Amino acid sequence: MTVINYAAGFVEIGAEDPIQAQMKEFLAADVVFDNELKSVRSFTQKSRINVQGTLATKTTSRNLVLKDGTSTQIEKVEKKVFHF
């Protein structure tokens, strides 16, 4: 007989999932780009998160519009281990 356990943990009815809560907090945290250019006029930013087990990977992309009218994109990847 083979048994596969897909549940990483149990959450009481009505309680917030601890992994979901940590994911929301990680996604809302400010991102500091080390390689941001000084001649930025404006930017747009989007983040996405991928959770595999308890390892979360957040990828944040920032589209920069420079003072000379050109645009460029920078990206930062952060990882975090969630706990139950």
C-alpha positions as CSV (number, residue, x, y, z in Angstrom):
1,M,0.0,0.0,0.0
2,T,1.2,3.5,-0.8
3,V,0.1,6.6,1.0
4,I,0.9,10.2,-0.3
5,N,0.4,13.0,2.2
6,Y,-0.2,16.3,0.5
7,A,-1.1,18.2,3.6
8,A,1.8,20.3,5.1
9,G,-0.2,21.1,8.1
10,F,-3.7,21.7,9.4
11,V,-5.5,25.0,10.0
12,E,-8.5,25.4,12.3
13,I,-11.8,26.4,10.7
14,G,-12.0,30.2,10.5
15,A,-8.3,30.7,11.2
16,E,-5.9,32.3,8.7
17,D,-3.5,30.0,7.1
18,P,0.0,30.8,8.5
19,I,1.7,30.3,5.1
20,Q,-0.8,32.6,3.4
21,A,-0.3,35.3,6.1
22,Q,3.5,35.1,5.7
23,M,3.1,35.2,1.9
24,K,1.0,38.4,2.1
25,E,3.6,40.0,4.4
26,F,6.5,39.0,2.2
27,L,4.8,40.3,-0.9
28,A,3.9,43.7,0.8
29,A,7.5,44.3,2.0
30,D,9.4,47.1,0.3
31,V,12.0,46.1,-2.2
32,V,15.3,47.9,-2.3
33,F,17.1,47.7,-5.6
34,D,20.9,47.8,-5.4
35,N,21.4,48.7,-9.1
36,E,18.8,51.5,-9.6
37,L,19.9,54.3,-11.9
38,K,20.1,57.9,-10.6
39,S,18.5,59.5,-13.7
40,V,15.0,58.0,-13.1
41,R,12.0,60.2,-13.9
42,S,9.3,57.6,-13.0
43,F,8.8,53.9,-12.6
44,T,6.2,51.2,-12.4
45,Q,6.6,48.1,-10.4
46,K,5.1,44.6,-10.1
47,S,5.9,41.7,-7.9
48,R,4.9,38.0,-8.0
49,I,5.5,35.3,-5.6
50,N,6.0,31.5,-6.0
51,V,5.7,29.2,-3.0
52,Q,7.0,25.6,-3.2
53,G,6.5,23.9,0.2
54,T,7.9,26.5,2.6
55,L,10.3,28.2,0.3
56,A,9.0,31.4,-1.3
57,T,10.6,33.2,-4.2
58,K,9.5,36.8,-4.8
59,T,10.4,38.4,-8.2
60,T,10.0,42.2,-8.5
61,S,10.3,43.9,-11.8
62,R,10.6,47.7,-12.1
63,N,10.2,49.5,-15.4
64,L,12.2,52.8,-15.3
65,V,11.6,55.8,-17.4
66,L,14.8,57.9,-17.5
67,K,15.1,61.7,-17.8
68,D,16.4,61.3,-21.4
69,G,13.1,59.6,-22.4
70,T,14.5,56.1,-22.7
71,S,13.2,53.2,-20.5
72,T,14.8,50.1,-19.0
73,Q,13.8,47.3,-16.7
74,I,15.5,46.0,-13.6
75,E,14.6,42.9,-11.6
76,K,15.3,41.6,-8.1
77,V,14.7,38.1,-6.8
78,E,14.4,37.4,-3.1
79,K,13.9,34.1,-1.2
80,K,12.4,33.4,2.2
81,V,11.6,30.3,4.1
82,F,8.2,30.3,5.8
83,H,7.5,28.6,9.1
84,F,4.4,26.9,10.4
